[in-house]
Amino acid sequence: MARVRYGARTAAESAAARAAAAKLPDIWSTGVVALWETDPDAVAAVLPPPLKPTGRPLVRVTISKVDLPGCPLGAGSVSVAAAHGATEGWYPLVMPMTHERALIGGREVFGEPKKLGEVVVERDGLVVGARLARHGIAFVEVRGAVSGPLPLPEPAEKTDFYFKFLPGVEGSGFDADPVLVHCVRNERVRSLERITGDVVLRESMYDPVADLPVRRLVEITLGEKTSDQRGRVAERVSAEALLPYVHQRYDDPAQILDGPPEGSV
């Protein structure tokens, strides 16, 4: 009988797959990062316990083109500054990705709030434009022009916070206790430029980042970077405390947006 590819892998095949995944080459991305101060109360409102605000109400948007071999990826995120105990980092509210390959692993393994979307980074001479869009709405757009080079930062360790959970099969609650994940990245930058420009937030019922308005623009940069990542479960969290925030992960509880377009067969 021919090999049935959905059948069980041998132990040797599984070990080879793990070994190959552990030896990935550096993957570089070119992206725009915008940082701004927003309303402190808005940041506090979006953070599930046990995360807490830091001393500064910062929002960060990252919009990147990633040089994945054979399959270029658009990757974005909108995050707020957060702390878990003595550890400070970022809590992403939405992470648009342009294809399923990046979407599935991030959600299933780390608990990242990834969703399919449009991610665009464009440069024409000194003019730079970048945007994140879903359901036909460009809910974040960064526009500007390169105004000069910036010193390259030293390699740095950065932490993102994710909540990993499985919605209950019976329609409410969770199937197991949710966990708070610390995802740590070692980031290296090989080019960095300052952008003079602005950030536009557009109203979207699916991605309501407009609730985190730009009160003071801190900086916009365009850079090339690479990073590795590793995750760990920091603690199990209260299901009761997390449940009011679960809607952040989904567009529509009835999943009407997952249906085929009108008129399709």
N, C-alpha and C positions, 0 to 999 in steps of 0.2 A: 504494500500500500504506500502511496506517495505520502510525504510528510504532511501532516495536518498542522498548519501554522498556528491555529488557536489552541492546540494541545499544550500540555505541560512542557516547560523547558527542563532540560537536564540540569543537574547541579553545576556542571562545567559551563554550560551556556549562561546560566545566571551569574556565575562568578566572572565570566568574561565581560558581560554587560556592565557589571559594577566596576570592573577595572578600567574599561573604556571611559566610563563616565567620570572617573577620578582623574583622568589625564587630559582634560579639555585644554586647548590652547587659550592664550589670552584673547578675549573677545572685546573689541573696541567699539565704542559708540560715540556718535557726534550729537550733541544735544544742547538745548537751551534750558537754563535753570533760572527761574525768577523767584525772588524771596521778598515777602512783604509782611508788615505788621497789620494785624486786623483787630477786631474787637475782642478783648479778653474773655468776655462772657460767651462769645460764639465758640471760641476754642474749648472752653470748659464744657460747653453743652454737648460737643460731639465726642468727648472722650469717655469710653466705657471704663468702669472701675476694673482693676485698681490703678489705671493710668491717671495721671494728674497733669495739669498745666505746668510749664516751666516758668521761669521769671519773665519771659518775653513771649507775647502772643504772635508767633510766627507761622506763616503759611509758606509752603514751598511747592512750586510746580516744576516738574521735570518732563521735558518733551524730547525724545531721542530717536535717532536711527541707529540700529544695532547691526553690526556686520556679522550676522550669523552665516556660516558657510552654506551656500546654496539656497538660502532662504532668509533674505534681509527682513528685519523685524522693526516695526514701529512700536515703541514702548513709552508709556507716560505714567505719571502719578501726580496726585494732589494730596499733600500731607500736611499735618499740623505738628508743631513741636510738642513733645510729651515727655513725661518722666515716669519711670517705674522704680520706685525706691530711689537709690542713688544713681541709677542709670538714666541718662538723657538720650533721647533719640527722636524718631519721627513716627507718627501714626498715620498711615495712608488711608484716605477715605475712598478713593477710587484709583484703579490702575488700568487704564485702557491699553489693550494689546491688539495688534493687527492680525494675528492668526492663532489658531487653537493650540499649536505646539507650545507656545509660551503660557497660554491661559491655564491649561489643565494641570501641569506640574506645579505651578505656583499656588493654585487654589488647594489642590489635594494634599501636597506635601507640607507647605508652610502655612496655609490659611490666608494667603494674600487675596485681597479683594479685587482680583483681576476680572475685567469684562472685555468682550470684543468691542472694538471701536476704531475710529480713524485717528491716526497720529501722523502729523505732517511737520517736517522741518525743512525750510527752504532758505537758500542763500543766493542772492544775486549781487555780486560785488560786495559792497558794504551793507546792503540791505538784508535784514534777516526777518523771517516770519515763521511762527510755529503755532500749532493749534491742536487741541484735543476735541474730538467731536463724537457724539453718539446720537442715534435716532435723528440724524439730520440737523443737530444743534451743535455748533462750535461753542461749547460752554466755557472754554478757556482759550484765549488767543494772546500771544506775546508778539509785539511788533517793535522794530527798532533798527538801529544801524550800529555797526561795529565802530567803536570810538578809540580802540587801542588795545595793545596786549596787556596781560596781567602776569605777575610772577607766578610760576608754577608752585602749587602747594606741595608740601611733603606728603608722602603716602600716609593715609589716615584710616582709622577704623571707625566705621559708622554703624549705628544700630537702628533697625526698624522694628516696630512692634506689630504683631498680627494676632488675631484671635482665630484659632482653629476649632471648628465645631461641625457637627452633622445635625441638620434639622430632624426632628422626630418623625419617624415613619408614619405615625398615627396622626400627624398634622399639627402637633403643638409641641413646644419644648425641644429638647435635644435627645438624641439616642445615647449620648454619653456625656460626661462632664467636659465642658469646653476648656481649652488650655490657652494660656498666653505664651506666644512664641517670641523669643528674641532672635532676630535674623541679623547677623553681624557680617559686614562687608569690609574687606580691605581694598581701599580705592587708590588707584594711581592715575595721575593726570599728565598728559603729554602736550597739551596745548590749551590755552585759556585766553579769552578775549572779553573785554568789557562791552556791553551793549547799552546804548542810550535809547530808551524807548518807554513803552508802557505795557500794562497788562489789562486786558478786557475780559470781564466775567459776564457771561450771558445767562439769562434765566433758563433753567431746565428742571422740569419736575423729576427727571430721572437722575440727574447729577447736579444737585443744588449747591454747587460751590459758591454761587453768588451770595450765599448767606455768610461768607467769610470775606467781606469787602476789603479792598486795598485802602487802608488808612495811611500807610506810609511805605512807599516802595523803597526797599533796602538796596537791592542790586539785581541786575540781569546779566548773565554771562553766557558765552558760547564756548564749549570746550570738547575735547576728546578725552575719554577716560575708559578705564577697564577696572574690573573688580572681581574678586571671588566672593563666595558667600557660604555661610554655614549657619544652621539654625539649632536652637535648643529650646526645650520646654522649660520656661521659667517657673511657672506654677499653674495649678488647676484653679479655675476661677468660678465664681458663683454663677450658676445658670440663671437664677432669678435676677441678678444684677445685670447680666449681659443681654437677656432677652429684649429689653426695650430698644437695643441698638442694632438688632439683627437686620432690620430693614435697610441698613446702610449697604448691605451686601447684594441686595436684589432690587430689580427695577419695579416688579409688579407681582404681588402675591398670587394673582390669578394666572400669571404667565401668558397673558394674551399676546404679549409681544414676541413670544416664541413661535407663534403660528405662522403658516406660509402667507406670502403676500396675497392680497385680495385678487381673485381672478386666476390664481395659479391652479394647476391640476394636482 
